[in-house]
Structure formats: structure tokens, C-alpha cells
């Protein structure tokens, strides 16, 4: 009988420790999600930079007019700035 009471008390104590410690474990999961988000944003940044370089190459080779290049370049750079802003917010 005494062994049963001790086992029940031990189980309750283990549950209490687990329950109280749950908020302490939560930030670790958030940081992991932040790392995944940061990697995705850095990949988006690299892709956007490549898109900007491709657009500049298309302009230099005559595939884009001055007006089209300016409009597209302005849009791509604004998107790149937004990606950089999101990366900075994660820090």
C-alpha cells in the first residue's frame, strides 16, 4: 500500500514538473521556426538578387526597353527591400 502511494505521488510530481516546465520549452520551438523562416527569407533574397541581375542583363542585351527596365527594376528592388526588412525584423 505504501509503495502504491509513493508511486502515485511520484507520478503527480513528474506531471507537475512537466506542466510547470512547458512554458520554458516553448521558446526553443519558436527559435527553430524562426530559423526556418530566416532560411526561407534568405533564399528569397538570393532569388530576388538573381532576378535583378537577370533583368539588368536583359536590358544590356537589348531585350528590354528603357521604360520597361526602369519599371521592372524599381519593382524588383522594392521587393528586395521588403525581404531585407523582414530579415531584419527576425533579428
PyMOL Python script that loads the backbone (N, CA, C, O; Angstrom):
from pymol import cmd

cmd.read_pdbstr("""\
ATOM      1  N   UNK A   1       0.825  -1.196   0.000  1.00  0.00           N
ATOM      2  CA  UNK A   1       0.000   0.000   0.000  1.00  0.00           C
ATOM      3  C   UNK A   1       0.868   1.259   0.000  1.00  0.00           C
ATOM      4  O   UNK A   1       0.586   2.213  -0.725  1.00  0.00           O
ATOM      5  N   UNK A   2       1.914   1.257   0.807  1.00  0.00           N
ATOM      6  CA  UNK A   2       2.815   2.408   0.887  1.00  0.00           C
ATOM      7  C   UNK A   2       3.523   2.614  -0.455  1.00  0.00           C
ATOM      8  O   UNK A   2       3.740   3.753  -0.868  1.00  0.00           O
ATOM      9  N   UNK A   3       3.880   1.538  -1.129  1.00  0.00           N
ATOM     10  CA  UNK A   3       4.558   1.624  -2.417  1.00  0.00           C
ATOM     11  C   UNK A   3       3.627   2.259  -3.449  1.00  0.00           C
ATOM     12  O   UNK A   3       4.072   3.050  -4.280  1.00  0.00           O
ATOM     13  N   UNK A   4       2.340   1.917  -3.400  1.00  0.00           N
ATOM     14  CA  UNK A   4       1.369   2.487  -4.316  1.00  0.00           C
ATOM     15  C   UNK A   4       1.221   3.989  -4.099  1.00  0.00           C
ATOM     16  O   UNK A   4       1.152   4.750  -5.064  1.00  0.00           O
ATOM     17  N   UNK A   5       1.171   4.416  -2.855  1.00  0.00           N
ATOM     18  CA  UNK A   5       1.053   5.838  -2.533  1.00  0.00           C
ATOM     19  C   UNK A   5       2.289   6.587  -3.017  1.00  0.00           C
ATOM     20  O   UNK A   5       2.175   7.682  -3.567  1.00  0.00           O
ATOM     21  N   UNK A   6       3.459   6.008  -2.819  1.00  0.00           N
ATOM     22  CA  UNK A   6       4.705   6.644  -3.264  1.00  0.00           C
ATOM     23  C   UNK A   6       4.733   6.741  -4.796  1.00  0.00           C
ATOM     24  O   UNK A   6       5.178   7.748  -5.346  1.00  0.00           O
ATOM     25  N   UNK A   7       4.259   5.695  -5.479  1.00  0.00           N
ATOM     26  CA  UNK A   7       4.237   5.705  -6.941  1.00  0.00           C
ATOM     27  C   UNK A   7       3.283   6.781  -7.458  1.00  0.00           C
ATOM     28  O   UNK A   7       3.602   7.484  -8.417  1.00  0.00           O
ATOM     29  N   UNK A   8       2.112   6.914  -6.825  1.00  0.00           N
ATOM     30  CA  UNK A   8       1.153   7.929  -7.236  1.00  0.00           C
ATOM     31  C   UNK A   8       1.716   9.324  -6.996  1.00  0.00           C
ATOM     32  O   UNK A   8       1.578  10.209  -7.840  1.00  0.00           O
ATOM     33  N   UNK A   9       2.343   9.512  -5.859  1.00  0.00           N
ATOM     34  CA  UNK A   9       2.953  10.814  -5.547  1.00  0.00           C
ATOM     35  C   UNK A   9       4.066  11.118  -6.550  1.00  0.00           C
ATOM     36  O   UNK A   9       4.196  12.259  -6.994  1.00  0.00           O
ATOM     37  N   UNK A  10       4.852  10.137  -6.906  1.00  0.00           N
ATOM     38  CA  UNK A  10       5.935  10.334  -7.875  1.00  0.00           C
ATOM     39  C   UNK A  10       5.370  10.707  -9.248  1.00  0.00           C
ATOM     40  O   UNK A  10       5.907  11.585  -9.924  1.00  0.00           O
ATOM     41  N   UNK A  11       4.288  10.040  -9.658  1.00  0.00           N
ATOM     42  CA  UNK A  11       3.666  10.372 -10.928  1.00  0.00           C
ATOM     43  C   UNK A  11       3.087  11.783 -10.909  1.00  0.00           C
ATOM     44  O   UNK A  11       3.241  12.526 -11.877  1.00  0.00           O
ATOM     45  N   UNK A  12       2.433  12.154  -9.833  1.00  0.00           N
ATOM     46  CA  UNK A  12       1.889  13.511  -9.720  1.00  0.00           C
ATOM     47  C   UNK A  12       3.005  14.547  -9.735  1.00  0.00           C
ATOM     48  O   UNK A  12       2.872  15.597 -10.364  1.00  0.00           O
ATOM     49  N   UNK A  13       4.091  14.260  -9.054  1.00  0.00           N
ATOM     50  CA  UNK A  13       5.224  15.175  -9.031  1.00  0.00           C
ATOM     51  C   UNK A  13       5.848  15.312 -10.427  1.00  0.00           C
ATOM     52  O   UNK A  13       6.205  16.413 -10.848  1.00  0.00           O
ATOM     53  N   UNK A  14       5.974  14.186 -11.137  1.00  0.00           N
ATOM     54  CA  UNK A  14       6.524  14.236 -12.501  1.00  0.00           C
ATOM     55  C   UNK A  14       5.612  15.056 -13.425  1.00  0.00           C
ATOM     56  O   UNK A  14       6.097  15.859 -14.222  1.00  0.00           O
ATOM     57  N   UNK A  15       4.305  14.856 -13.317  1.00  0.00           N
ATOM     58  CA  UNK A  15       3.353  15.624 -14.126  1.00  0.00           C
ATOM     59  C   UNK A  15       3.450  17.106 -13.790  1.00  0.00           C
ATOM     60  O   UNK A  15       3.425  17.949 -14.687  1.00  0.00           O
ATOM     61  N   UNK A  16       3.559  17.429 -12.504  1.00  0.00           N
ATOM     62  CA  UNK A  16       3.655  18.829 -12.086  1.00  0.00           C
ATOM     63  C   UNK A  16       4.911  19.482 -12.661  1.00  0.00           C
ATOM     64  O   UNK A  16       4.856  20.614 -13.141  1.00  0.00           O
ATOM     65  N   UNK A  17       6.026  18.785 -12.615  1.00  0.00           N
ATOM     66  CA  UNK A  17       7.278  19.316 -13.165  1.00  0.00           C
ATOM     67  C   UNK A  17       7.146  19.517 -14.672  1.00  0.00           C
ATOM     68  O   UNK A  17       7.584  20.536 -15.204  1.00  0.00           O
ATOM     69  N   UNK A  18       6.542  18.544 -15.360  1.00  0.00           N
ATOM     70  CA  UNK A  18       6.342  18.658 -16.798  1.00  0.00           C
ATOM     71  C   UNK A  18       5.426  19.832 -17.128  1.00  0.00           C
ATOM     72  O   UNK A  18       5.708  20.599 -18.048  1.00  0.00           O
ATOM     73  N   UNK A  19       4.331  19.975 -16.383  1.00  0.00           N
ATOM     74  CA  UNK A  19       3.347  21.031 -16.638  1.00  0.00           C
ATOM     75  C   UNK A  19       3.950  22.417 -16.391  1.00  0.00           C
ATOM     76  O   UNK A  19       3.762  23.329 -17.195  1.00  0.00           O
ATOM     77  N   UNK A  20       4.663  22.570 -15.296  1.00  0.00           N
ATOM     78  CA  UNK A  20       5.258  23.867 -14.961  1.00  0.00           C
ATOM     79  C   UNK A  20       6.390  24.207 -15.932  1.00  0.00           C
ATOM     80  O   UNK A  20       6.608  25.380 -16.237  1.00  0.00           O
ATOM     81  N   UNK A  21       7.100  23.212 -16.413  1.00  0.00           N
ATOM     82  CA  UNK A  21       8.224  23.447 -17.321  1.00  0.00           C
ATOM     83  C   UNK A  21       7.822  23.670 -18.766  1.00  0.00           C
ATOM     84  O   UNK A  21       8.668  24.036 -19.582  1.00  0.00           O
ATOM     85  N   UNK A  22       6.550  23.459 -19.112  1.00  0.00           N
ATOM     86  CA  UNK A  22       6.100  23.600 -20.504  1.00  0.00           C
ATOM     87  C   UNK A  22       6.398  24.985 -21.086  1.00  0.00           C
ATOM     88  O   UNK A  22       6.902  25.060 -22.206  1.00  0.00           O
ATOM     89  N   UNK A  23       6.109  26.085 -20.378  1.00  0.00           N
ATOM     90  CA  UNK A  23       6.431  27.403 -20.959  1.00  0.00           C
ATOM     91  C   UNK A  23       7.925  27.614 -21.192  1.00  0.00           C
ATOM     92  O   UNK A  23       8.315  28.384 -22.070  1.00  0.00           O
ATOM     93  N   UNK A  24       8.745  26.946 -20.423  1.00  0.00           N
ATOM     94  CA  UNK A  24      10.188  27.084 -20.609  1.00  0.00           C
ATOM     95  C   UNK A  24      10.666  26.371 -21.871  1.00  0.00           C
ATOM     96  O   UNK A  24      11.687  26.746 -22.448  1.00  0.00           O
ATOM     97  N   UNK A  25       9.938  25.355 -22.297  1.00  0.00           N
ATOM     98  CA  UNK A  25      10.309  24.633 -23.510  1.00  0.00           C
ATOM     99  C   UNK A  25       9.780  25.312 -24.761  1.00  0.00           C
ATOM    100  O   UNK A  25      10.282  25.033 -25.850  1.00  0.00           O
ATOM    101  N   UNK A  26       8.817  26.167 -24.662  1.00  0.00           N
ATOM    102  CA  UNK A  26       8.175  26.787 -25.816  1.00  0.00           C
ATOM    103  C   UNK A  26       9.112  27.679 -26.637  1.00  0.00           C
ATOM    104  O   UNK A  26       9.074  27.584 -27.864  1.00  0.00           O
ATOM    105  N   UNK A  27       9.943  28.533 -26.048  1.00  0.00           N
ATOM    106  CA  UNK A  27      10.819  29.381 -26.865  1.00  0.00           C
ATOM    107  C   UNK A  27      11.765  28.601 -27.764  1.00  0.00           C
ATOM    108  O   UNK A  27      12.110  29.080 -28.844  1.00  0.00           O
ATOM    109  N   UNK A  28      12.189  27.427 -27.357  1.00  0.00           N
ATOM    110  CA  UNK A  28      13.089  26.652 -28.206  1.00  0.00           C
ATOM    111  C   UNK A  28      12.397  26.285 -29.510  1.00  0.00           C
ATOM    112  O   UNK A  28      13.019  26.302 -30.572  1.00  0.00           O
ATOM    113  N   UNK A  29      11.115  25.955 -29.434  1.00  0.00           N
ATOM    114  CA  UNK A  29      10.381  25.637 -30.648  1.00  0.00           C
ATOM    115  C   UNK A  29      10.187  26.887 -31.499  1.00  0.00           C
ATOM    116  O   UNK A  29      10.216  26.800 -32.726  1.00  0.00           O
ATOM    117  N   UNK A  30       9.993  28.030 -30.884  1.00  0.00           N
ATOM    118  CA  UNK A  30       9.823  29.274 -31.631  1.00  0.00           C
ATOM    119  C   UNK A  30      11.107  29.647 -32.354  1.00  0.00           C
ATOM    120  O   UNK A  30      11.069  30.106 -33.495  1.00  0.00           O
ATOM    121  N   UNK A  31      12.247  29.452 -31.693  1.00  0.00           N
ATOM    122  CA  UNK A  31      13.523  29.779 -32.327  1.00  0.00           C
ATOM    123  C   UNK A  31      13.751  28.900 -33.546  1.00  0.00           C
ATOM    124  O   UNK A  31      14.258  29.369 -34.565  1.00  0.00           O
ATOM    125  N   UNK A  32      13.379  27.624 -33.450  1.00  0.00           N
ATOM    126  CA  UNK A  32      13.548  26.732 -34.583  1.00  0.00           C
ATOM    127  C   UNK A  32      12.700  27.212 -35.749  1.00  0.00           C
ATOM    128  O   UNK A  32      13.156  27.207 -36.893  1.00  0.00           O
ATOM    129  N   UNK A  33      11.459  27.632 -35.465  1.00  0.00           N
ATOM    130  CA  UNK A  33      10.604  28.159 -36.518  1.00  0.00           C
ATOM    131  C   UNK A  33      11.195  29.420 -37.111  1.00  0.00           C
ATOM    132  O   UNK A  33      11.106  29.645 -38.318  1.00  0.00           O
ATOM    133  N   UNK A  34      11.805  30.255 -36.259  1.00  0.00           N
ATOM    134  CA  UNK A  34      12.452  31.471 -36.741  1.00  0.00           C
ATOM    135  C   UNK A  34      13.618  31.158 -37.656  1.00  0.00           C
ATOM    136  O   UNK A  34      13.851  31.867 -38.635  1.00  0.00           O
ATOM    137  N   UNK A  35      14.356  30.096 -37.344  1.00  0.00           N
ATOM    138  CA  UNK A  35      15.472  29.700 -38.199  1.00  0.00           C
ATOM    139  C   UNK A  35      14.967  29.258 -39.568  1.00  0.00           C
ATOM    140  O   UNK A  35      15.556  29.593 -40.596  1.00  0.00           O
ATOM    141  N   UNK A  36      13.874  28.504 -39.569  1.00  0.00           N
ATOM    142  CA  UNK A  36      13.303  28.073 -40.847  1.00  0.00           C
ATOM    143  C   UNK A  36      12.832  29.275 -41.647  1.00  0.00           C
ATOM    144  O   UNK A  36      13.040  29.341 -42.859  1.00  0.00           O
ATOM    145  N   UNK A  37      12.203  30.215 -40.975  1.00  0.00           N
ATOM    146  CA  UNK A  37      11.710  31.412 -41.654  1.00  0.00           C
ATOM    147  C   UNK A  37      12.878  32.242 -42.189  1.00  0.00           C
ATOM    148  O   UNK A  37      12.823  32.770 -43.299  1.00  0.00           O
ATOM    149  N   UNK A  38      13.932  32.349 -41.384  1.00  0.00           N
ATOM    150  CA  UNK A  38      15.106  33.111 -41.826  1.00  0.00           C
ATOM    151  C   UNK A  38      15.734  32.465 -43.057  1.00  0.00           C
ATOM    152  O   UNK A  38      16.112  33.159 -44.001  1.00  0.00           O
ATOM    153  N   UNK A  39      15.846  31.134 -43.049  1.00  0.00           N
ATOM    154  CA  UNK A  39      16.421  30.458 -44.208  1.00  0.00           C
ATOM    155  C   UNK A  39      15.567  30.682 -45.459  1.00  0.00           C
ATOM    156  O   UNK A  39      16.090  30.879 -46.555  1.00  0.00           O
ATOM    157  N   UNK A  40      14.252  30.649 -45.275  1.00  0.00           N
ATOM    158  CA  UNK A  40      13.356  30.881 -46.413  1.00  0.00           C
ATOM    159  C   UNK A  40      13.509  32.303 -46.940  1.00  0.00           C
ATOM    160  O   UNK A  40      13.525  32.523 -48.151  1.00  0.00           O
ATOM    161  N   UNK A  41      13.623  33.269 -46.028  1.00  0.00           N
ATOM    162  CA  UNK A  41      13.791  34.660 -46.454  1.00  0.00           C
ATOM    163  C   UNK A  41      15.133  34.880 -47.116  1.00  0.00           C
ATOM    164  O   UNK A  41      15.228  35.635 -48.084  1.00  0.00           O
ATOM    165  N   UNK A  42      16.181  34.231 -46.611  1.00  0.00           N
ATOM    166  CA  UNK A  42      17.493  34.379 -47.241  1.00  0.00           C
ATOM    167  C   UNK A  42      17.516  33.744 -48.627  1.00  0.00           C
ATOM    168  O   UNK A  42      18.194  34.239 -49.528  1.00  0.00           O
ATOM    169  N   UNK A  43      16.783  32.657 -48.799  1.00  0.00           N
ATOM    170  CA  UNK A  43      16.670  32.049 -50.124  1.00  0.00           C
ATOM    171  C   UNK A  43      15.890  32.977 -51.060  1.00  0.00           C
ATOM    172  O   UNK A  43      16.231  33.119 -52.234  1.00  0.00           O
ATOM    173  N   UNK A  44      14.846  33.603 -50.528  1.00  0.00           N
ATOM    174  CA  UNK A  44      14.067  34.557 -51.332  1.00  0.00           C
ATOM    175  C   UNK A  44      14.928  35.756 -51.713  1.00  0.00           C
ATOM    176  O   UNK A  44      14.830  36.271 -52.827  1.00  0.00           O
ATOM    177  N   UNK A  45      15.768  36.196 -50.785  1.00  0.00           N
ATOM    178  CA  UNK A  45      16.666  37.327 -51.070  1.00  0.00           C
ATOM    179  C   UNK A  45      17.634  36.958 -52.203  1.00  0.00           C
ATOM    180  O   UNK A  45      17.837  37.742 -53.129  1.00  0.00           O
ATOM    181  N   UNK A  46      18.225  35.769 -52.123  1.00  0.00           N
ATOM    182  CA  UNK A  46      19.160  35.337 -53.168  1.00  0.00           C
ATOM    183  C   UNK A  46      18.453  35.220 -54.514  1.00  0.00           C
ATOM    184  O   UNK A  46      19.007  35.601 -55.546  1.00  0.00           O
ATOM    185  N   UNK A  47      17.243  34.698 -54.505  1.00  0.00           N
ATOM    186  CA  UNK A  47      16.481  34.578 -55.755  1.00  0.00           C
ATOM    187  C   UNK A  47      16.139  35.950 -56.328  1.00  0.00           C
ATOM    188  O   UNK A  47      16.186  36.157 -57.540  1.00  0.00           O
ATOM    189  N   UNK A  48      15.795  36.883 -55.442  1.00  0.00           N
ATOM    190  CA  UNK A  48      15.449  38.237 -55.907  1.00  0.00           C
ATOM    191  C   UNK A  48      16.677  38.923 -56.492  1.00  0.00           C
ATOM    192  O   UNK A  48      16.581  39.602 -57.514  1.00  0.00           O
ATOM    193  N   UNK A  49      17.842  38.750 -55.845  1.00  0.00           N
ATOM    194  CA  UNK A  49      19.070  39.336 -56.383  1.00  0.00           C
ATOM    195  C   UNK A  49      19.385  38.752 -57.768  1.00  0.00           C
ATOM    196  O   UNK A  49      19.805  39.475 -58.672  1.00  0.00           O
ATOM    197  N   UNK A  50      19.179  37.449 -57.921  1.00  0.00           N
ATOM    198  CA  UNK A  50      19.417  36.816 -59.221  1.00  0.00           C
ATOM    199  C   UNK A  50      18.452  37.371 -60.263  1.00  0.00           C
ATOM    200  O   UNK A  50      18.823  37.589 -61.416  1.00  0.00           O
ATOM    201  N   UNK A  51      17.220  37.596 -59.847  1.00  0.00           N
ATOM    202  CA  UNK A  51      16.225  38.158 -60.772  1.00  0.00           C
ATOM    203  C   UNK A  51      16.615  39.574 -61.190  1.00  0.00           C
ATOM    204  O   UNK A  51      16.429  39.953 -62.347  1.00  0.00           O
ATOM    205  N   UNK A  52      17.152  40.351 -60.258  1.00  0.00           N
ATOM    206  CA  UNK A  52      17.609  41.709 -60.582  1.00  0.00           C
ATOM    207  C   UNK A  52      18.775  41.645 -61.568  1.00  0.00           C
ATOM    208  O   UNK A  52      18.816  42.408 -62.534  1.00  0.00           O
ATOM    209  N   UNK A  53      19.719  40.736 -61.325  1.00  0.00           N
ATOM    210  CA  UNK A  53      20.861  40.589 -62.245  1.00  0.00           C
ATOM    211  C   UNK A  53      20.400  40.154 -63.634  1.00  0.00           C
ATOM    212  O   UNK A  53      20.900  40.647 -64.645  1.00  0.00           O
ATOM    213  N   UNK A  54      19.439  39.224 -63.673  1.00  0.00           N
ATOM    214  CA  UNK A  54      18.925  38.777 -64.976  1.00  0.00           C
ATOM    215  C   UNK A  54      18.243  39.912 -65.725  1.00  0.00           C
ATOM    216  O   UNK A  54      18.384  40.034 -66.942  1.00  0.00           O
ATOM    217  N   UNK A  55      17.513  40.734 -65.003  1.00  0.00           N
ATOM    218  CA  UNK A  55      16.843  41.871 -65.625  1.00  0.00           C
ATOM    219  C   UNK A  55      17.866  42.859 -66.176  1.00  0.00           C
ATOM    220  O   UNK A  55      17.690  43.388 -67.273  1.00  0.00           O
ATOM    221  N   UNK A  56      18.938  43.112 -65.416  1.00  0.00           N
ATOM    222  CA  UNK A  56      19.993  44.009 -65.891  1.00  0.00           C
ATOM    223  C   UNK A  56      20.673  43.448 -67.136  1.00  0.00           C
ATOM    224  O   UNK A  56      21.008  44.194 -68.057  1.00  0.00           O
ATOM    225  N   UNK A  57      20.875  42.138 -67.159  1.00  0.00           N
ATOM    226  CA  UNK A  57      21.472  41.506 -68.333  1.00  0.00           C
ATOM    227  C   UNK A  57      20.537  41.618 -69.539  1.00  0.00           C
ATOM    228  O   UNK A  57      20.984  41.906 -70.648  1.00  0.00           O
ATOM    229  N   UNK A  58      19.255  41.393 -69.323  1.00  0.00           N
ATOM    230  CA  UNK A  58      18.289  41.528 -70.416  1.00  0.00           C
ATOM    231  C   UNK A  58      18.278  42.956 -70.967  1.00  0.00           C
ATOM    232  O   UNK A  58      18.145  43.159 -72.174  1.00  0.00           O
ATOM    233  N   UNK A  59      18.416  43.932 -70.089  1.00  0.00           N
ATOM    234  CA  UNK A  59      18.443  45.326 -70.528  1.00  0.00           C
ATOM    235  C   UNK A  59      19.701  45.614 -71.349  1.00  0.00           C
ATOM    236  O   UNK A  59      19.640  46.233 -72.412  1.00  0.00           O
ATOM    237  N   UNK A  60      20.840  45.151 -70.833  1.00  0.00           N
ATOM    238  CA  UNK A  60      22.102  45.402 -71.544  1.00  0.00           C
ATOM    239  C   UNK A  60      22.157  44.703 -72.896  1.00  0.00           C
ATOM    240  O   UNK A  60      22.807  45.191 -73.820  1.00  0.00           O
ATOM    241  N   UNK A  61      21.482  43.571 -73.016  1.00  0.00           N
ATOM    242  CA  UNK A  61      21.492  42.856 -74.298  1.00  0.00           C
ATOM    243  C   UNK A  61      20.376  43.319 -75.226  1.00  0.00           C
ATOM    244  O   UNK A  61      20.229  42.791 -76.328  1.00  0.00           O
ATOM    245  N   UNK A  62      19.590  44.299 -74.791  1.00  0.00           N
ATOM    246  CA  UNK A  62      18.572  44.882 -75.652  1.00  0.00           C
ATOM    247  C   UNK A  62      17.229  44.176 -75.628  1.00  0.00           C
ATOM    248  O   UNK A  62      16.366  44.475 -76.453  1.00  0.00           O
ATOM    249  N   UNK A  63      17.031  43.252 -74.708  1.00  0.00           N
ATOM    250  CA  UNK A  63      15.761  42.542 -74.640  1.00  0.00           C
ATOM    251  C   UNK A  63      14.671  43.364 -73.949  1.00  0.00           C
ATOM    252  O   UNK A  63      13.484  43.071 -74.089  1.00  0.00           O
ATOM    253  N   UNK A  64      15.082  44.395 -73.204  1.00  0.00           N
ATOM    254  CA  UNK A  64      14.131  45.264 -72.504  1.00  0.00           C
ATOM    255  C   UNK A  64      14.360  46.710 -72.928  1.00  0.00           C
ATOM    256  O   UNK A  64      15.499  47.146 -73.099  1.00  0.00           O
ATOM    257  N   UNK A  65      13.276  47.438 -73.093  1.00  0.00           N
ATOM    258  CA  UNK A  65      13.388  48.867 -73.390  1.00  0.00           C
ATOM    259  C   UNK A  65      13.745  49.617 -72.108  1.00  0.00           C
ATOM    260  O   UNK A  65      13.652  49.077 -71.006  1.00  0.00           O
ATOM    261  N   UNK A  66      14.161  50.892 -72.282  1.00  0.00           N
ATOM    262  CA  UNK A  66      14.497  51.706 -71.113  1.00  0.00           C
ATOM    263  C   UNK A  66      13.319  51.792 -70.148  1.00  0.00           C
ATOM    264  O   UNK A  66      13.482  51.628 -68.939  1.00  0.00           O
ATOM    265  N   UNK A  67      12.144  52.049 -70.688  1.00  0.00           N
ATOM    266  CA  UNK A  67      10.956  52.215 -69.845  1.00  0.00           C
ATOM    267  C   UNK A  67      10.599  50.919 -69.112  1.00  0.00           C
ATOM    268  O   UNK A  67      10.293  50.942 -67.920  1.00  0.00           O
ATOM    269  N   UNK A  68      10.637  49.804 -69.818  1.00  0.00           N
ATOM    270  CA  UNK A  68      10.327  48.513 -69.192  1.00  0.00           C
ATOM    271  C   UNK A  68      11.353  48.160 -68.118  1.00  0.00           C
ATOM    272  O   UNK A  68      11.015  47.672 -67.040  1.00  0.00           O
ATOM    273  N   UNK A  69      12.633  48.425 -68.452  1.00  0.00           N
ATOM    274  CA  UNK A  69      13.677  48.124 -67.477  1.00  0.00           C
ATOM    275  C   UNK A  69      13.504  48.944 -66.207  1.00  0.00           C
ATOM    276  O   UNK A  69      13.583  48.403 -65.104  1.00  0.00           O
ATOM    277  N   UNK A  70      13.267  50.246 -66.352  1.00  0.00           N
ATOM    278  CA  UNK A  70      13.113  51.100 -65.167  1.00  0.00           C
ATOM    279  C   UNK A  70      11.950  50.638 -64.297  1.00  0.00           C
ATOM    280  O   UNK A  70      12.071  50.573 -63.074  1.00  0.00           O
ATOM    281  N   UNK A  71      10.828  50.319 -64.928  1.00  0.00           N
ATOM    282  CA  UNK A  71       9.655  49.880 -64.162  1.00  0.00           C
ATOM    283  C   UNK A  71       9.916  48.545 -63.471  1.00  0.00           C
ATOM    284  O   UNK A  71       9.604  48.381 -62.291  1.00  0.00           O
ATOM    285  N   UNK A  72      10.483  47.602 -64.197  1.00  0.00           N
ATOM    286  CA  UNK A  72      10.749  46.280 -63.630  1.00  0.00           C
ATOM    287  C   UNK A  72      11.835  46.352 -62.558  1.00  0.00           C
ATOM    288  O   UNK A  72      11.729  45.712 -61.513  1.00  0.00           O
ATOM    289  N   UNK A  73      12.866  47.129 -62.823  1.00  0.00           N
ATOM    290  CA  UNK A  73      13.958  47.274 -61.863  1.00  0.00           C
ATOM    291  C   UNK A  73      13.450  47.905 -60.564  1.00  0.00           C
ATOM    292  O   UNK A  73      13.818  47.464 -59.475  1.00  0.00           O
ATOM    293  N   UNK A  74      12.620  48.920 -60.674  1.00  0.00           N
ATOM    294  CA  UNK A  74      12.058  49.583 -59.496  1.00  0.00           C
ATOM    295  C   UNK A  74      11.227  48.582 -58.671  1.00  0.00           C
ATOM    296  O   UNK A  74      11.330  48.540 -57.445  1.00  0.00           O
ATOM    297  N   UNK A  75      10.413  47.789 -59.356  1.00  0.00           N
ATOM    298  CA  UNK A  75       9.564  46.815 -58.661  1.00  0.00           C
ATOM    299  C   UNK A  75      10.405  45.742 -57.969  1.00  0.00           C
ATOM    300  O   UNK A  75      10.162  45.415 -56.808  1.00  0.00           O
ATOM    301  N   UNK A  76      11.388  45.197 -58.677  1.00  0.00           N
ATOM    302  CA  UNK A  76      12.222  44.140 -58.104  1.00  0.00           C
ATOM    303  C   UNK A  76      13.015  44.645 -56.900  1.00  0.00           C
ATOM    304  O   UNK A  76      13.142  43.944 -55.897  1.00  0.00           O
ATOM    305  N   UNK A  77      13.541  45.849 -57.003  1.00  0.00           N
ATOM    306  CA  UNK A  77      14.310  46.396 -55.880  1.00  0.00           C
ATOM    307  C   UNK A  77      13.414  46.696 -54.678  1.00  0.00           C
ATOM    308  O   UNK A  77      13.852  46.550 -53.537  1.00  0.00           O
ATOM    309  N   UNK A  78      12.183  47.107 -54.912  1.00  0.00           N
ATOM    310  CA  UNK A  78      11.246  47.324 -53.806  1.00  0.00           C
ATOM    311  C   UNK A  78      10.941  45.998 -53.118  1.00  0.00           C
ATOM    312  O   UNK A  78      10.853  45.936 -51.892  1.00  0.00           O
ATOM    313  N   UNK A  79      10.781  44.944 -53.905  1.00  0.00           N
ATOM    314  CA  UNK A  79      10.541  43.624 -53.323  1.00  0.00           C
ATOM    315  C   UNK A  79      11.761  43.150 -52.531  1.00  0.00           C
ATOM    316  O   UNK A  79      11.617  42.543 -51.469  1.00  0.00           O
ATOM    317  N   UNK A  80      12.946  43.425 -53.041  1.00  0.00           N
ATOM    318  CA  UNK A  80      14.172  43.043 -52.328  1.00  0.00           C
ATOM    319  C   UNK A  80      14.281  43.792 -51.004  1.00  0.00           C
ATOM    320  O   UNK A  80      14.669  43.211 -49.990  1.00  0.00           O
ATOM    321  N   UNK A  81      13.942  45.066 -51.012  1.00  0.00           N
ATOM    322  CA  UNK A  81      13.983  45.867 -49.784  1.00  0.00           C
ATOM    323  C   UNK A  81      13.006  45.296 -48.762  1.00  0.00           C
ATOM    324  O   UNK A  81      13.318  45.242 -47.572  1.00  0.00           O
ATOM    325  N   UNK A  82      11.839  44.874 -49.208  1.00  0.00           N
ATOM    326  CA  UNK A  82      10.852  44.290 -48.297  1.00  0.00           C
ATOM    327  C   UNK A  82      11.381  42.990 -47.687  1.00  0.00           C
ATOM    328  O   UNK A  82      11.190  42.740 -46.497  1.00  0.00           O
ATOM    329  N   UNK A  83      12.035  42.175 -48.490  1.00  0.00           N
ATOM    330  CA  UNK A  83      12.621  40.933 -47.972  1.00  0.00           C
ATOM    331  C   UNK A  83      13.699  41.258 -46.945  1.00  0.00           C
ATOM    332  O   UNK A  83      13.769  40.614 -45.898  1.00  0.00           O
ATOM    333  N   UNK A  84      14.535  42.245 -47.230  1.00  0.00           N
ATOM    334  CA  UNK A  84      15.574  42.639 -46.277  1.00  0.00           C
ATOM    335  C   UNK A  84      14.960  43.167 -44.978  1.00  0.00           C
ATOM    336  O   UNK A  84      15.484  42.910 -43.894  1.00  0.00           O
ATOM    337  N   UNK A  85      13.864  43.895 -45.084  1.00  0.00           N
ATOM    338  CA  UNK A  85      13.184  44.402 -43.890  1.00  0.00           C
ATOM    339  C   UNK A  85      12.667  43.245 -43.042  1.00  0.00           C
ATOM    340  O   UNK A  85      12.776  43.275 -41.816  1.00  0.00           O
ATOM    341  N   UNK A  86      12.108  42.233 -43.685  1.00  0.00           N
ATOM    342  CA  UNK A  86      11.605  41.071 -42.946  1.00  0.00           C
ATOM    343  C   UNK A  86      12.740  40.309 -42.266  1.00  0.00           C
ATOM    344  O   UNK A  86      12.582  39.819 -41.148  1.00  0.00           O
ATOM    345  N   UNK A  87      13.877  40.212 -42.940  1.00  0.00           N
ATOM    346  CA  UNK A  87      15.037  39.552 -42.337  1.00  0.00           C
ATOM    347  C   UNK A  87      15.493  40.328 -41.113  1.00  0.00           C
ATOM    348  O   UNK A  87      15.794  39.732 -40.079  1.00  0.00           O
ATOM    349  N   UNK A  88      15.549  41.652 -41.217  1.00  0.00           N
ATOM    350  CA  UNK A  88      15.953  42.483 -40.079  1.00  0.00           C
ATOM    351  C   UNK A  88      14.988  42.340 -38.905  1.00  0.00           C
ATOM    352  O   UNK A  88      15.411  42.375 -37.749  1.00  0.00           O
ATOM    353  N   UNK A  89      13.712  42.182 -39.188  1.00  0.00           N
ATOM    354  CA  UNK A  89      12.725  42.036 -38.104  1.00  0.00           C
ATOM    355  C   UNK A  89      12.934  40.741 -37.333  1.00  0.00           C
ATOM    356  O   UNK A  89      12.608  40.673 -36.148  1.00  0.00           O
ATOM    357  N   UNK A  90      13.467  39.722 -37.975  1.00  0.00           N
ATOM    358  CA  UNK A  90      13.711  38.458 -37.286  1.00  0.00           C
ATOM    359  C   UNK A  90      14.867  38.554 -36.304  1.00  0.00           C
ATOM    360  O   UNK A  90      14.952  37.761 -35.367  1.00  0.00           O
ATOM    361  N   UNK A  91      15.751  39.510 -36.507  1.00  0.00           N
ATOM    362  CA  UNK A  91      16.916  39.642 -35.629  1.00  0.00           C
ATOM    363  C   UNK A  91      16.592  40.299 -34.356  1.00  0.00           C
ATOM    364  O   UNK A  91      17.471  40.481 -33.513  1.00  0.00           O
TER     365      UNK A  91
END
""", "prot")
cmd.dss("prot")
cmd.show_as("cartoon", "prot")
cmd.util.cbc("prot")
cmd.orient("prot")
